[in-house]
Amino acid sequence: MNKVYQNYAKNIFSQNGEDGILVELLDDLNIDNGYLVDIGAWNGIYLSNIYNIWRRNFNYTALLVEPDELKFKLLKRIKKKNRNIIVSNKKVQINSNSNNINEIIKKNIPSISHDNFTLIVIDVDSFDYQIFQELELSPKIVVIEHTMNEDVYFEKIDERHGSSFYSIYKLAISKGYELICDTHNSIYIRKDLYPNIVDINPNISNLACSPEELMRLQKLNTGGKVENNLFFKSAIYKKNIESELFKNFTLIDKLKRLVGKFVLKKEYSYV
């Protein structure tokens, strides 16, 4: 019987059920260490596909890349309390000899290799395809965002507005990957690891996430149950994010936030 990874979807910090799916996939592959890279990390927690992985297992080291200055300020605060993360404020450049995906990764993780590069998330809402295309290393798992289109076989490669599911799929196959699951973020594993997991339905029209499926995935809560509304916009989710950020602050940063919120009456938005 084919395994359907979407059945394991749940959202603790992720948006489309990736938290549950990736934990299940890593368990199936018997992976519990290595390097994680998140390109487009926001504040490190909100809508993160990997925070749920590295926060509970210090055998992982995560490189969090976020070019936005305000979001990066929070990343730097989180870095103070977490020895297993590396943060970078660089914007990935394509068709460039400097600040390209390979230079940013190797500069921050000199010891990264084909064997210890566990997972990369590419979610920059534009030239995700091009970043993946230029990536020289071969991580074990690739999570990459694509545009949503009714036609699974629609092809589009666009540096400004993102590329289609099928165009990214063809690129992944050419780079030696197999599609495992799709949540609006396609999840691939390296072909040499494919025999280590149970059978996956090879029909991509069944694996590709439809707009209707995406809506269901975004309503899943921390237990994988469907809520009435989008979970990542709920008060429970936002409270969980703020609580998690607060736990990751140093005592000084906690005091600064409390003074700002309750004494100076300043608004603090972490999402």
KAPE-V192271 format. One record per pair of residues at least 12 apart in sequence whose C-alpha atoms are under 10 Angstrom apart, sorted by sequence separation. I is the first residue (numbers start at 0). J is the second residue. If there is no record, write none. Layout:
I_J / I_J
//
This chain:
5_17 / 7_19 / 8_20 / 9_21 / 37_49 / 49_61 / 74_86 / 75_87 / 91_103 / 119_131 / 131_143 / 151_163 / 152_164 / 153_165 / 154_166 / 155_167 / 175_187 / 176_188 / 177_189 / 178_190 / 215_227 / 217_229 / 218_230 / 219_231 / 4_17 / 6_19 / 7_20 / 8_21 / 36_49 / 37_50 / 50_63 / 74_87 / 75_88 / 90_103 / 130_143 / 150_163 / 151_164 / 152_165 / 153_166 / 154_167 / 175_188 / 176_189 / 177_190 / 215_228 / 216_229 / 217_230 / 218_231 / 220_233 / 5_19 / 6_20 / 7_21 / 8_22 / 35_49 / 49_63 / 74_88 / 89_103 / 146_160 / 147_161 / 150_164 / 151_165 / 152_166 / 154_168 / 171_185 / 175_189 / 176_190 / 177_191 / 179_193 / 214_228 / 215_229 / 216_230 / 217_231 / 218_232 / 4_19 / 5_20 / 7_22 / 8_23 / 35_50 / 63_78 / 71_86 / 128_143 / 145_160 / 146_161 / 147_162 / 148_163 / 150_165 / 151_166 / 154_169 / 171_186 / 172_187 / 174_189 / 175_190 / 176_191 / 177_192 / 178_193 / 214_229 / 215_230 / 217_232 / 218_233 / 220_235 / 221_236 / 4_20 / 7_23 / 71_87 / 72_88 / 87_103 / 127_143 / 128_144 / 145_161 / 146_162 / 147_163 / 148_164 / 152_168 / 171_187 / 174_190 / 175_191 / 176_192 / 177_193 / 220_236 / 3_20 / 4_21 / 7_24 / 35_52 / 71_88 / 87_104 / 127_144 / 128_145 / 144_161 / 145_162 / 146_163 / 147_164 / 148_165 / 164_181 / 168_185 / 171_188 / 172_189 / 176_193 / 179_196 / 35_53 / 43_61 / 70_88 / 119_137 / 126_144 / 127_145 / 144_162 / 145_163 / 146_164 / 167_185 / 168_186 / 171_189 / 172_190 / 4_23 / 34_53 / 43_62 / 118_137 / 119_138 / 124_143 / 125_144 / 126_145 / 144_163 / 145_164 / 146_165 / 164_183 / 168_187 / 179_198 / 180_199 / 4_24 / 32_52 / 33_53 / 43_63 / 68_88 / 87_107 / 116_136 / 117_137 / 118_138 / 119_139 / 120_140 / 121_141 / 122_142 / 123_143 / 124_144 / 125_145 / 144_164 / 145_165 / 163_183 / 164_184 / 179_199 / 180_200 / 31_52 / 32_53 / 42_63 / 43_64 / 60_81 / 61_82 / 62_83 / 63_84 / 64_85 / 65_86 / 66_87 / 67_88 / 86_107 / 116_137 / 117_138 / 118_139 / 119_140 / 120_141 / 121_142 / 122_143 / 123_144 / 124_145 / 125_146 / 143_164 / 145_166 / 146_167 / 164_185 / 178_199 / 179_200 / 185_206 / 31_53 / 40_62 / 41_63 / 42_64 / 43_65 / 60_82 / 61_83 / 62_84 / 63_85 / 64_86 / 65_87 / 66_88 / 67_89 / 85_107 / 113_135 / 114_136 / 115_137 / 116_138 / 117_139 / 118_140 / 119_141 / 120_142 / 121_143 / 122_144 / 124_146 / 145_167 / 177_199 / 178_200 / 179_201 / 181_203 / 185_207 / 40_63 / 41_64 / 42_65 / 60_83 / 61_84 / 62_85 / 63_86 / 64_87 / 65_88 / 66_89 / 67_90 / 85_108 / 113_136 / 114_137 / 115_138 / 116_139 / 117_140 / 118_141 / 119_142 / 120_143 / 121_144 / 122_145 / 144_167 / 145_168 / 178_201 / 180_203 / 184_207 / 185_208 / 32_56 / 33_57 / 34_58 / 35_59 / 36_60 / 37_61 / 38_62 / 39_63 / 40_64 / 41_65 / 57_81 / 59_83 / 60_84 / 61_85 / 62_86 / 63_87 / 64_88 / 65_89 / 66_90 / 112_136 / 113_137 / 114_138 / 115_139 / 116_140 / 117_141 / 118_142 / 119_143 / 120_144 / 121_145 / 143_167 / 177_201 / 178_202 / 179_203 / 181_205 / 182_206 / 183_207 / 184_208 / 31_56 / 32_57 / 33_58 / 34_59 / 35_60 / 36_61 / 37_62 / 38_63 / 39_64 / 40_65 / 41_66 / 42_67 / 57_82 / 58_83 / 59_84 / 60_85 / 61_86 / 62_87 / 63_88 / 64_89 / 65_90 / 66_91 / 111_136 / 112_137 / 113_138 / 114_139 / 143_168 / 178_203 / 180_205 / 181_206 / 182_207 / 183_208 / 244_269 / 31_57 / 32_58 / 33_59 / 34_60 / 35_61 / 36_62 / 37_63 / 38_64 / 39_65 / 40_66 / 41_67 / 57_83 / 64_90 / 65_91 / 112_138 / 113_139 / 180_206 / 181_207 / 182_208 / 183_209 / 241_267 / 21_48 / 22_49 / 25_52 / 31_58 / 32_59 / 33_60 / 34_61 / 35_62 / 36_63 / 37_64 / 38_65 / 39_66 / 40_67 / 41_68 / 42_69 / 43_70 / 54_81 / 56_83 / 57_84 / 64_91 / 111_138 / 129_156 / 179_206 / 180_207 / 181_208 / 182_209 / 183_210 / 241_268 / 18_46 / 20_48 / 21_49 / 31_59 / 32_60 / 33_61 / 34_62 / 35_63 / 36_64 / 37_65 / 38_66 / 39_67 / 41_69 / 42_70 / 43_71 / 53_81 / 128_156 / 129_157 / 130_158 / 143_171 / 178_206 / 179_207 / 180_208 / 181_209 / 182_210 / 241_269 / 17_46 / 18_47 / 19_48 / 22_51 / 41_70 / 42_71 / 44_73 / 54_83 / 100_129 / 101_130 / 127_156 / 128_157 / 129_158 / 178_207 / 183_212 / 240_269 / 241_270 / 17_47 / 18_48 / 21_51 / 22_52 / 40_70 / 41_71 / 42_72 / 43_73 / 44_74 / 53_83 / 54_84 / 100_130 / 104_134 / 126_156 / 127_157 / 128_158 / 141_171 / 182_212 / 183_213 / 240_270 / 12_43 / 13_44 / 14_45 / 15_46 / 17_48 / 18_49 / 21_52 / 40_71 / 42_73 / 43_74 / 53_84 / 99_130 / 100_131 / 105_136 / 125_156 / 126_157 / 127_158 / 181_212 / 182_213 / 237_268 / 12_44 / 13_45 / 14_46 / 16_48 / 17_49 / 18_50 / 19_51 / 41_73 / 42_74 / 43_75 / 91_123 / 100_132 / 101_133 / 102_134 / 104_136 / 125_157 / 126_158 / 127_159 / 129_161 / 181_213 / 182_214 / 237_269 / 11_44 / 12_45 / 13_46 / 14_47 / 15_48 / 18_51 / 41_74 / 42_75 / 44_77 / 90_123 / 93_126 / 100_133 / 101_134 / 125_158 / 126_159 / 127_160 / 128_161 / 129_162 / 183_216 / 237_270 / 11_45 / 12_46 / 13_47 / 14_48 / 17_51 / 18_52 / 40_74 / 42_76 / 43_77 / 92_126 / 93_127 / 99_133 / 100_134 / 101_135 / 124_158 / 125_159 / 126_160 / 127_161 / 128_162 / 182_216 / 11_46 / 12_47 / 13_48 / 42_77 / 43_78 / 91_126 / 94_129 / 99_134 / 100_135 / 101_136 / 124_159 / 125_160 / 126_161 / 127_162 / 128_163 / 132_167 / 141_176 / 147_182 / 148_183 / 168_203 / 182_217 / 10_46 / 11_47 / 12_48 / 13_49 / 93_129 / 94_130 / 100_136 / 123_159 / 124_160 / 125_161 / 126_162 / 128_164 / 131_167 / 140_176 / 141_177 / 145_181 / 147_183 / 10_47 / 11_48 / 12_49 / 13_50 / 92_129 / 93_130 / 123_160 / 124_161 / 125_162 / 137_174 / 139_176 / 140_177 / 141_178 / 144_181 / 145_182 / 146_183 / 147_184 / 10_48 / 12_50 / 13_51 / 92_130 / 123_161 / 124_162 / 128_166 / 129_167 / 132_170 / 137_175 / 138_176 / 140_178 / 142_180 / 143_181 / 144_182 / 145_183 / 146_184 / 165_203 / 232_270 / 11_50 / 12_51 / 64_103 / 91_130 / 93_132 / 94_133 / 122_161 / 128_167 / 131_170 / 132_171 / 135_174 / 137_176 / 140_179 / 142_181 / 143_182 / 144_183 / 145_184 / 164_203 / 165_204 / 168_207 / 11_51 / 64_104 / 93_133 / 127_167 / 128_168 / 131_171 / 134_174 / 142_182 / 143_183 / 144_184 / 145_185 / 10_51 / 43_84 / 62_103 / 129_170 / 132_173 / 142_183 / 143_184 / 144_185 / 62_104 / 128_170 / 132_174 / 142_184 / 143_185 / 144_186 / 165_207 / 43_86 / 128_171 / 131_174 / 141_184 / 142_185 / 143_186 / 164_207 / 141_185 / 142_186 / 143_187 / 164_208 / 62_107 / 141_186 / 142_187 / 40_86 / 62_108 / 140_186 / 141_187 / 142_188 / 40_87 / 61_108 / 140_187 / 141_188 / 36_84 / 60_108 / 139_187 / 140_188 / 141_189 / 34_83 / 35_84 / 36_85 / 37_86 / 38_87 / 138_187 / 139_188 / 140_189 / 34_84 / 36_86 / 138_188 / 139_189 / 38_89 / 39_90 / 137_188 / 138_189 / 139_190 / 152_203 / 38_90 / 39_91 / 137_189 / 139_191 / 140_192 / 151_203 / 152_204 / 38_91 / 139_192 / 151_204 / 139_193 / 150_204 / 151_205 / 151_206 / 152_207 / 59_115 / 60_116 / 61_117 / 151_207 / 60_117 / 61_118 / 62_119 / 63_120 / 150_207 / 151_208 / 59_117 / 61_119 / 65_123 / 149_207 / 151_209 / 148_207 / 149_208 / 150_209 / 147_207 / 148_208 / 149_209 / 147_208 / 148_209 / 149_210 / 38_100 / 122_184 / 147_209 / 148_210 / 121_184 / 147_210 / 120_184 / 93_158 / 120_185 / 120_186 / 147_213 / 119_186 / 36_104 / 49_118 / 118_187 / 49_119 / 118_188 / 48_119 / 49_120 / 117_188 / 36_108 / 48_120 / 47_120 / 34_108 / 34_110 / 35_111 / 34_111 / 33_111 / 34_112 / 33_112 / 34_114 / 35_115 / 36_116 / 40_120 / 33_114 / 34_115 / 35_116 / 36_117 / 37_118 / 38_119 / 39_120 / 40_121 / 33_115 / 34_116 / 35_117 / 36_118 / 37_119 / 38_120 / 39_121 / 40_122 / 32_115 / 33_116 / 34_117 / 35_118 / 36_119 / 37_120 / 38_121 / 39_122 / 40_123 / 32_116 / 33_117 / 34_118 / 35_119 / 36_120 / 37_121 / 38_122 / 39_123 / 32_117 / 33_118 / 34_119 / 35_120 / 36_121 / 37_122 / 38_123 / 39_124 / 31_117 / 37_123 / 30_117 / 39_127 / 38_127 / 25_117 / 38_130 / 25_118 / 48_142 / 21_118 / 36_138 / 35_138 / 34_138 / 33_138 / 35_140 / 36_141 / 37_142 / 38_143 / 33_139 / 30_139 / 28_139 / 25_139 / 25_140 / 24_140 / 21_140 / 21_142 / 17_142 / 48_184 / 24_179 / 24_180 / 20_179 / 21_180 / 20_180 / 28_188 / 20_181 / 20_182 / 24_186 / 17_180 / 17_181 / 24_188 / 28_192 / 17_182 / 21_186 / 28_193 / 15_181 / 16_182 / 17_183 / 20_186 / 28_194 / 29_195 / 80_246 / 81_247 / 15_182 / 17_184 / 28_195 / 29_196 / 77_244 / 80_247 / 81_248 / 14_182 / 15_183 / 16_184 / 27_195 / 28_196 / 76_244 / 77_245 / 79_247 / 80_248 / 14_183 / 15_184 / 17_186 / 27_196 / 28_197 / 76_245 / 77_246 / 78_247 / 79_248 / 80_249 / 26_196 / 27_197 / 74_244 / 77_247 / 78_248 / 79_249 / 80_250 / 73_244 / 76_247 / 77_248 / 78_249 / 24_196 / 76_248 / 77_249 / 74_247 / 75_248 / 76_249 / 79_252 / 5_179 / 8_182 / 73_247 / 4_179 / 5_180 / 73_248 / 77_252 / 3_179 / 4_180 / 5_181 / 76_252 / 2_179 / 3_180 / 4_181 / 5_182 / 2_180 / 4_182 / 4_186 / 46_231 / 45_231 / 46_236 / 45_236 / 45_237 / 54_247 / 2_196 / 3_197 / 45_239 / 46_240 / 2_197 / 3_198 / 4_199 / 44_239 / 45_240 / 1_197 / 2_198 / 3_199 / 44_240 / 45_241 / 73_269 / 0_197 / 1_198 / 2_199 / 3_200 / 15_212 / 16_213 / 44_241 / 0_198 / 1_199 / 2_200 / 15_213 / 45_243 / 0_199 / 1_200 / 14_213 / 15_214 / 16_215 / 17_216 / 44_243 / 45_244 / 70_269 / 0_200 / 1_201 / 15_215 / 16_216 / 17_217 / 44_244 / 69_269 / 70_270 / 5_206 / 15_216 / 16_217 / 43_244 / 3_205 / 4_206 / 14_216 / 15_217 / 16_218 / 19_221 / 42_244 / 3_206 / 5_208 / 14_217 / 15_218 / 16_219 / 18_221 / 19_222 / 13_217 / 14_218 / 15_219 / 16_220 / 19_223 / 14_219 / 15_220 / 16_221 / 18_223 / 10_216 / 14_220 / 5_212 / 9_216 / 10_217 / 13_220 / 16_223 / 8_216 / 9_217 / 10_218 / 11_219 / 12_220 / 13_221 / 8_217 / 9_218 / 10_219 / 11_220 / 12_221 / 6_216 / 9_219 / 10_220 / 11_221 / 5_216 / 8_219 / 9_220 / 10_221 / 11_222 / 8_220 / 9_221 / 10_222 / 11_223 / 8_221 / 9_222 / 10_223 / 8_222 / 9_223 / 10_224 / 15_229 / 7_222 / 8_223 / 9_224 / 14_229 / 15_230 / 7_223 / 8_224 / 9_225 / 14_230 / 15_231 / 6_223 / 13_230 / 14_231 / 12_230 / 13_231 / 14_232 / 11_230 / 12_231 / 10_230 / 11_231 / 10_231 / 12_236 / 45_269 / 46_270 / 11_236 / 12_237 / 44_269 / 45_270 / 10_236 / 44_270 / 12_239 / 42_269 / 11_239 / 12_240 / 41_269 / 42_270 / 11_240 / 41_270 / 12_243
//
